[in-house]
Amino acid sequence: APEQEMIELLSPAGRWEAMEAAVQNGADAVYLGCGPFNARRGAENFTPEQLPEAVRYCHLRGAKVYLTVNTLLSDRELPQAEELLRLASRCGVDGVIVQDWGLAALARTAVPDLPLHGSTQMTVHTLAGVEEAARLGMRCVVLGRELSREDAALICRNSPVAVEVFVHGALCMCWSGQCAMSALIGRRSGNRGACAQPCRLPYRFDGGKPGHPLSLKDASLADHLEELREMGASILKLEGRMKRPEYVAVVTRIYAALLKEKRKPTPEERRQLALAFSREGFTDGYWRGRPGPGMFGSRGEDAASPEELFREAKAAYGRGDLRTVPTAMSVRLRAGEPARLTVSDDRGNTASVEGPVPEAARSRPLEAEEVRSRLSKTGGTVFRAEKVEVSLEPGLSLPASAVNALRREGLEALAALRTAPPERREAAAPDLPEDCRSYGEAPGLTVTALHPEQLTAELAKLAPDIVYLPVERAGEFSTAAFRDRGVELCALLPRVCTDRETPGLLSLLEKAREIGCASLAVQNLGQLALGERTGLAMRGGPGLNIFNSRSLAQCRDWGLASAALSFELRYEQIRDLKKPLDCEAAVYGRLPLMITENCLISNAGRGCPVRQGRASPCAAVHTLTDRRGEDFPVLPAFGCRSEIENGKVLYLADKPEYQTCGLRWANLRFTTEPPEECARIVRLYRGEAGDPPEDYTRGLFYRGVE
């Protein structure tokens, strides 16, 4: 990992007052949003007019500013986002946190000197993913919050760039960047900063009592900060852009003290953290590698009020004098020479200013202590005079107003140096990719089958172009009939696979090759290296969250043969994309809502089928039931994880639009369907007459998301 002078504490700034609270209480950096393109659109955020002043406020006090532009962006939104990047670069923002591959590619050309940080929304959770992010120009990568200390240590100790770790605050139930629950249920996309937090609602598991099986306690790694320091973590992030400024003040103050003093929290500090905000306590279950029921909690309406704690916090940061800049001053007063003051700060900045020429004293001559006292009066500024040297010839006189003016002008000059934005290059945005893959005819069909029994002889006769098989079960599928008909078999990689699980994944890919898989579908950045290691052709899976034309160009540059588009796109958006490679979109099936590190089946006491090595037929389905009675199937996933599926199946066979929006392939995703239903659905999409499924949805194909 790169050499770090010190570990950096990063605090949330959902609005101006929260930024002040963070900086005054010891944050080394703040992260904030400006405009609509950030993952907390519901926060007050900052305006483009406020952003330069916010950067100046922070830089003057020695804190960095990271701008969040960490959402998926449409082609129509990219020009506005580009202007925001240019503004950020010009006013000296220290880094921009991004999720969208297309925006990252645009930034590398348009504002090449603006540091980019890979958001946790990129779902980077392996060393290979961090290394690929570094090749794409990221100066820092934010790791998934689900990683254990062993996973994080491997990455931190070997990363070519800075690594950021979440240490306190709310945990999403789903791996960041992979949640579509809010989008599909209510059109409020978590990938676009509008999450409605459905994981905090009550659900019944398999018809049992109502509970909160998706509501995790807030994380707290306050006991593990020295471990993080030792393994080489660069930035420790506190969550909370939607929380009150007083919360930011309390949590920042405590974590800043723990880092400075290299200790664990006192009982009183633990009490204050819990009082500021908690959901029945805190958890470090992921960090310790122990997910399970103990990680869950909810926040009742009768939660203790922290008003006294918050009142004290606000009174402290409201004065604006908790954080000052140590300054050294040196003044030279000589007969016949202009008075000269030199001031320097803790960052190596030095400024010199001159005043009037001292006169010969007519009565009482100027004394060094008097000059020192006047120069030390820095009240009303962010500076404090730690050291004042006075070089004074005897017998001189200089008005007090002149000494005060020297001090004021010197500190103003030093402030200008501290807040001057760096010189950064700008260039024209790269051209959009050429639209070389727009098809006039109807798309071919591809099939994703999660269960071996779904690949029937009848389905083989229908000969879809590609069949995607989950790599963890590929060895169980009978594929000869499909290969005989020239159907391409593609190994579908899991959305999440840690470094500890990667060796097993490689052996699974060998089994997939043995049954005839000619390609693999990658779902995250860390899996791109697997194509080179296995020699298999690569396709882009839905986990990549492809939302715009520039992201498609990035997929082409990665060497992918095709790319699955985000199912949060409307058909008009799909139609209007520039398509520099073959594109695919889901047009049938239960769409995945969440991939969870906690195994919901195991947490409910049912025993995890993955851990126990039990085959899970498509008929064996566990369910979550919401307040409205909607049932969401819960399927076991690779690595003893769970995947929550939508309660209704996406169905578009009777809609012509999916056939005319330039797709190369239309994907049919089979999850809980019995074998005969899979073949029937393929025939419906081939134009045969038949009834639609009983309970279906048009998904987001016409509605889109906010």
Salt bridges, closest charged atoms under 4 A:
GLU8 OE1 - LYS64 NZ 3.14
GLU17 OE1 - ARG15 NH1 3.82
GLU17 OE2 - LYS314 NZ 3.57
GLU77 OE2 - ARG192 NH2 2.73
GLU82 OE2 - ARG86 NH2 2.71
ASP94 OD2 - HIS59 NE2 2.62
ASP113 OD1 - ARG425 NH2 2.69
GLU132 OE1 - ARG135 NH2 2.94
ASP151 OD1 - ARG500 NE 2.72
GLU164 OE2 - LYS237 NZ 2.75
ASP206 OD2 - ARG606 NE 3.26
ASP206 OD2 - HIS622 ND1 2.73
ASP218 OD1 - ARG279 NH1 2.65
ASP223 OD1 - ARG270 NH2 2.79
GLU226 OE1 - ARG229 NE 3.05
GLU227 OE1 - ARG149 NE 2.88
GLU227 OE2 - HIS224 ND1 2.76
GLU239 OE1 - LYS243 NZ 2.98
GLU246 OE1 - ARG244 NE 3.43
GLU261 OE1 - ARG263 NE 2.53
GLU268 OE2 - ARG271 NH2 2.91
GLU269 OE1 - ARG263 NH1 2.78
ASP284 OD2 - HIS224 NE2 2.86
ASP284 OD1 - ARG288 NE 2.66
GLU307 OE2 - ARG244 NH1 3.12
ASP321 OD1 - ARG319 NE 3.42
GLU337 OE1 - ARG332 NE 3.40
ASP345 OD2 - ARG418 NH1 2.67
ASP346 OD1 - ARG418 NH1 3.24
GLU354 OE2 - ARG340 NH1 3.13
GLU369 OE1 - ARG372 NH1 2.76
GLU370 OE1 - ARG364 NH1 3.42
GLU386 OE2 - ARG384 NH2 2.96
GLU389 OE2 - LYS387 NZ 3.39
GLU393 OE2 - ARG334 NE 3.78
GLU426 OE1 - ARG86 NH1 3.04
GLU426 OE2 - ARG90 NE 2.67
GLU458 OE2 - ARG683 NH1 2.34
ASP465 OD2 - ARG664 NH1 3.88
GLU476 OE1 - ARG473 NH2 2.95
GLU488 OE1 - ARG539 NH2 2.86
GLU501 OE1 - ARG641 NH2 3.09
GLU510 OE2 - ARG513 NH2 3.72
ASP557 OD1 - ARG556 NE 3.29
GLU572 OE1 - ARG570 NE 3.48
ASP576 OD1 - ARG575 NE 3.00
ASP582 OD1 - ARG437 NH1 3.11
GLU597 OE1 - ARG641 NE 2.66
GLU630 OE1 - LYS648 NZ 2.97
GLU643 OE2 - ARG669 NH2 2.68
GLU645 OE1 - ARG669 NH1 2.80
ASP654 OD1 - ARG698 NH1 2.79
GLU677 OE1 - ARG680 NE 2.92
GLU688 OE1 - ARG683 NE 3.56
